[in-house]
Amino acid sequence: QVQFVESGGGLVQPGDSLRLSCAASGTQFRFVTVAWYRQAPGKQRVLVASITPDGSPDYSDYLKGRFTISRDNAKETAYLQMNSLKPEDTAVYYCNRENERIRLPWGQGTQVTVSS
């Protein structure tokens, strides 16, 4: 089944950094806007950031400059650099096509837990 595969999550302390990766072979990756989403316990999945095929990023306002999205079309991989992590960043992080009309089945996601 063609889908995105997320990795790089873990248990970190407040203020730490993590870099998430999203491998996307066979998904026409280089032609679509890709986005990172997150779902906290008991809450809906929400958009974190997106990046166009040519690398233009867009971020949700609540991030306040702490996260950076990037992509490598040759490797068909997207990244999410997360700095100054807070407990409220705890969630399962997913990636997918931003356009819901062409969205692929959701993958397993990668768990990020921020706790002291």
PyMOL commands that set and color helices and strands:
alter all, ss='L'
color gray80, all
select helices_A, chain A and resi 29-31+61-63+87-89+100-102
alter helices_A, ss='H'
color red, helices_A
select strands_A, chain A and resi 5-7+10-12+18-23+34-39+46-51+57-59+67-72+77-82+91-97+110-114
alter strands_A, ss='S'
color yellow, strands_A
deselect
rebuild
show_as cartoon
